[in-house]
């Protein structure tokens, strides 16, 4: 799994835990619907930390809490 896939999985995991849609997450965080759709569809594999911070703010979690998930424990090496 690469970092883009892990970010996607984490966003979906957090939405599921809170029983919210990605549309609702966009409203809560101020991140555009198209940006979130691009992340979860895999079209955007290089989400900025600024976008992740906005998502975290909308979810009322820290960036550390966002990355504190098993999905980030076994990432593929990005530089080959």
Backbone torsions as a table, in degrees:
resi	resn	phi	psi	omega
1	UNK	NA	135.3	177.1
2	UNK	-96.3	176.0	-174.5
3	UNK	-63.8	-38.4	178.9
4	UNK	-62.2	-42.2	178.1
5	UNK	-66.6	-38.0	179.9
6	UNK	-67.2	-41.9	177.8
7	UNK	-61.9	-45.2	177.4
8	UNK	-56.6	-50.1	-178.9
9	UNK	-61.1	-39.8	-179.1
10	UNK	-67.1	-41.1	177.8
11	UNK	-61.8	-46.4	179.3
12	UNK	-63.8	-38.0	178.2
13	UNK	-62.5	-46.2	-179.2
14	UNK	-65.8	-39.3	177.2
15	UNK	-63.8	-42.2	179.7
16	UNK	-63.5	-44.9	179.5
17	UNK	-58.9	-35.8	-177.1
18	UNK	-95.6	-1.0	-179.3
19	UNK	56.1	46.6	177.0
20	UNK	-124.1	156.5	176.7
21	UNK	-86.9	165.6	175.1
22	UNK	-67.3	-27.3	174.8
23	UNK	-62.5	-44.6	178.8
24	UNK	-64.2	-39.7	177.6
25	UNK	-59.4	-41.2	177.4
26	UNK	-59.8	-44.8	178.7
27	UNK	-63.3	-43.0	-177.8
28	UNK	-67.7	-32.6	-172.0
29	UNK	-103.4	-16.4	-176.3
30	UNK	80.5	9.4	176.4
31	UNK	-88.2	133.9	-176.0
32	UNK	-62.9	149.8	179.1
33	UNK	-57.9	-40.1	-178.9
34	UNK	-64.9	-37.3	178.6
35	UNK	-64.5	-47.1	179.7
36	UNK	-64.5	-41.8	177.5
37	UNK	-60.0	-41.1	178.9
38	UNK	-64.3	-36.3	178.5
39	UNK	-67.7	-51.1	-174.1
40	UNK	-76.2	-17.6	176.3
41	UNK	-87.7	-12.1	-179.4
42	UNK	91.2	0.9	178.4
43	UNK	-73.0	-22.8	178.0
44	UNK	-118.0	105.2	179.5
45	UNK	-103.6	12.5	-179.3
46	UNK	-137.0	56.4	178.9
47	UNK	-60.4	136.4	-179.7
48	UNK	-77.4	156.4	176.7
49	UNK	-65.9	-29.0	177.0
50	UNK	-63.1	-40.6	177.0
51	UNK	-67.0	-43.2	178.3
52	UNK	-61.6	-39.8	178.4
53	UNK	-62.0	-42.2	178.0
54	UNK	-62.6	-42.5	177.5
55	UNK	-61.8	-42.9	178.3
56	UNK	-62.1	-42.8	178.0
57	UNK	-59.9	-43.0	178.6
58	UNK	-64.6	-32.6	179.6
59	UNK	-88.9	-4.8	-178.6
60	UNK	60.0	45.2	174.5
61	UNK	-130.0	165.0	176.4
62	UNK	-88.5	164.5	175.8
63	UNK	-62.3	-37.0	177.8
64	UNK	-60.8	-43.1	178.0
65	UNK	-64.1	-36.7	178.3
66	UNK	-59.4	-47.3	-175.9
67	UNK	-84.2	-3.5	178.4
68	UNK	-87.4	71.8	-178.0
69	UNK	-147.5	148.6	179.7
70	UNK	-59.6	-24.8	-178.1
71	UNK	-62.6	-21.2	-179.7
72	UNK	-94.9	-1.2	-174.9
73	UNK	-78.2	-23.4	-174.7
74	UNK	-132.3	52.9	179.9
75	UNK	-74.5	147.4	173.4
76	UNK	-67.6	153.3	174.3
77	UNK	-69.5	130.2	-176.4
78	UNK	-78.6	-33.0	-179.9
79	UNK	-98.8	121.0	-178.5
80	UNK	-121.2	NA	NA
